[in-house]
Structures are given as structure tokens and as C-alpha cells.
């Protein structure tokens, strides 16, 4: 399964190991257990934090593909 910007952050993190560092690198600390990660989509978080979610999705999906997920 691929990640998309309309997915809840917690659901993206469950797609495979090693995804959290991509969130941290982008400035989204929600990957470290923020309650908002349970209800907020990546797009909503990106808007709130000024993050290019399209670029982040490309990185996450490339990671997942490399992992065979």
C-alpha cells in the first residue's frame, strides 16, 4: 500500500518500518507520539506546519518501495 496525503499520520506510520525519520526530517514531530497523529491527515499537518507534503509522500513511498512494502 502507498501513502497518500489524505491518510491519517498514524496509519502512514503503520505502513512500514523506518517511516518516522522522514516525518522528523520534514519538521513533523507528530511521528514521535503526538496525539494529533491519531486524527490528523498528513495534508492537515503539512498545512499547519508549512511542510511540502507532496515531496514527503514521494520520499515515503520510495522508501516503502525499496523495502518491498
C-alpha positions in Angstrom: 0.0 0.0 0.0 1.2 3.5 -0.8 1.0 6.5 1.5 -1.2 9.5 0.4 -1.6 12.9 1.9 -5.2 12.2 2.8 -4.2 9.4 5.2 -4.1 9.8 8.9 -0.5 10.1 10.1 -0.7 7.1 12.4 -1.9 5.0 9.5 1.1 6.1 7.4 3.5 5.2 10.2 2.0 1.7 10.3 2.8 1.1 6.6 6.3 0.0 7.3 9.4 0.4 9.4 11.7 3.4 9.0 9.0 6.0 8.1 9.2 8.2 11.2 12.6 9.7 10.3 11.0 11.1 7.2 8.5 13.0 9.3 11.1 14.2 11.7 13.4 15.4 8.8 10.4 17.3 7.4 9.8 19.0 10.7 6.7 17.0 11.7 7.4 15.8 15.2 4.0 14.1 15.2 5.7 10.9 14.4 7.1 10.8 17.9 3.7 10.2 19.6 1.8 13.4 19.3 -1.9 12.8 19.9 -2.7 14.7 16.7 -1.1 11.9 14.7 -4.1 9.7 15.6 -6.7 12.0 14.0 -4.9 14.4 11.6 -4.2 13.7 8.0 -0.7 14.3 6.5 -2.2 17.2 4.5 -3.7 18.9 7.5 -0.4 18.6 9.4 1.5 19.9 6.4 -0.7 22.9 6.2 -0.3 23.6 9.9 3.5 23.2 9.8 4.3 24.6 6.4 5.6 21.2 5.0 5.6 20.2 1.4 3.5 17.0 1.8 3.8 16.1 -1.9 7.6 15.9 -1.6 7.2 14.0 1.7 4.8 11.5 0.1 7.3 10.8 -2.7 10.1 10.1 -0.2 7.9 7.9 2.0 6.6 5.9 -1.0 10.1 5.5 -2.4 11.2 4.1 1.0 8.3 1.7 1.1 9.0 0.5 -2.4 12.7 0.0 -1.6 11.5 -2.1 1.5 9.2 -4.2 -0.7 6.1 -2.9 1.0 
